[in-house]
Amino acid sequence: QVQLVESGGGLVLFGQSLRLSCAASLSIFSNYYMGWYRQAPGKQRELVAGITPGKITNYADSVKGRFTISSDNAKNTVYLQMNSLKPEDTAVYYCYARYYFGTNTYWGQGTQVTVSS
């Protein structure tokens, strides 16, 4: 069983930055696709960014050029650096892990990000 614990959320102003962290309980990054999802009130959960075991990244169009996902295998931690934040980025952000060679998936408990204008 893999546990994911997010941290780093908070309240910021328009244009500011935050860095989210997701610590995994096991050393999984070599075999898992890691991602960050977000869910705003009244909206469906959406993929924000993801990173493969080979460090290939993908992003939602709405965050390209502003957000960067990275992983540190030695620390079992994946990060989401969020720059130039906008009010529409306000959501609960969830860390996600999916076994790259199968279907096992895990979710973190979520961390709130609020961007005020």
Stockholm file with secondary structure:
# STOCKHOLM 1.0

chainA/1-117         QVQLVESGGGLVLFGQSLRLSCAASLSIFSNYYMGWYRQAPGKQRELVAGITPGKITNYADSVKGRFTISSDNAKNTVYLQMNSLKPEDTAVYYCYARYYFGTNTYWGQGTQVTVSS
#=GR chainA/1-117 SS CCCEEEECCEEEETTCCEEEEEEESSCCTTTEEEEEEEECTTSCCEEEEEECTTCCEEECTTTTTTEEEEEEGGGTEEEEEECSCCGGGCEEEEEEEEETTSCCEEECCCEEEEEEC
#=GC SS_cons         CCCEEEECCEEEETTCCEEEEEEESSCCTTTEEEEEEEECTTSCCEEEEEECTTCCEEECTTTTTTEEEEEEGGGTEEEEEECSCCGGGCEEEEEEEEETTSCCEEECCCEEEEEEC
//
